[in-house]
């Protein structure tokens, strides 16, 4: 059975007079229990995934303290916030608070003061009890499937059936590369899978985290930015985080093909320094992904090996020089500024490169060959890192 989400809770009759204000991207967050907040130090009293009621009674409330409270709810994994405005405690919900909830993808609601809170919390509790029985997901099985990709392929439908999840019309395979593996990455990946992606399915392999998610209208660029923001805050990971995701998947789609599409997108994003990339926008990387690693290595080595060996022997930077020179469209002034070297030094390096590689930077074919070789080399390196 699927986890109960904020979107599910909103269907309860008790929510008919409660207004939804912000945080649409977080409507798939899992809800475990209602919690009535009695002070601003919420992080000391919650376990995560609560839907929180805030009256402001007994607290010093102003716009700034409310914004700080929203941030504390974010780092505490609160699934939703219901504020009860009143003249004496929280007269209005400031626009800055609404903006913060949109930024952090925390669903925000406004509930009339005269609605008995006990009726709403009881309704939520009853709904959770009725819908969360026997709600266990065999994530270990999905992780095993990811590790056995080369041995056995499965369709998305077979995976959903084996793990006993409800069937949706479409799915998407998402891979996050956080570069480093934090000790608590597993718990954060679990939270993302349950609260952002709904299915609860994830697998960790090296520095890669794989997610199988229901594809709905909320999955867009902003949605992925919210995942990156959450992951970065919780793991204290300041390095660049990349996300690659597959095309739209059906129950008949192959898991192997889905993973290849997501990896392709991940590699393309790393090459182009795009934190979020889809398989559809992977460009020439789709072709590279079909090649064997030894073929890729042979291709770029045949072209670049003379300067790679020269750099190693003489402690020079000819390979870096080619990269900057081509990025600058062979403009000497721009390239020398990028490299922080004198133009005469750059001229000497370019002449040396042309001598070693038997090429001419005025020849469009030579420029094409060098550009492709450099791209292949970088792709080869990224692919080795994410095998």
Buried (B, 14 or more C-beta within 10 A) or exposed (E): EBBBBBBBBBEBEBBEEBEBBBBBBBBBBBBBBBBBBBEBEBEEEBEBBBBBBBBBBEBEBEEEEBBEBBBBBBEBBBBBBBBBBBEEBBEEBBEEBBEBBBBBBBBBBBBEEEBEBEEBBEBBEEBBEEBBEEEEBBBEBBBEBBEEBEEEBBBBBBBBEEBEBEEBEBBBBBBBBBEEBBEEBBEBBBBBBBBBBBBBBBBBBEBBBBBBBBBBEBBEEEBBBBBBBBBBBBBEBEEBBBBBBBBEBEBEBBBBBBBBBBBBBBBBBBBEEBBBBBBEEBEEBBEBBEBEEEEBBEBBBEBBEBBBEBBEEEEBBBBEBBBBBBBBEEEBEBBBBBBEBEEEEBEEBBEBBBEBBEBEBEEEEBBEBBBBBBBBBBBBBBBEBBE
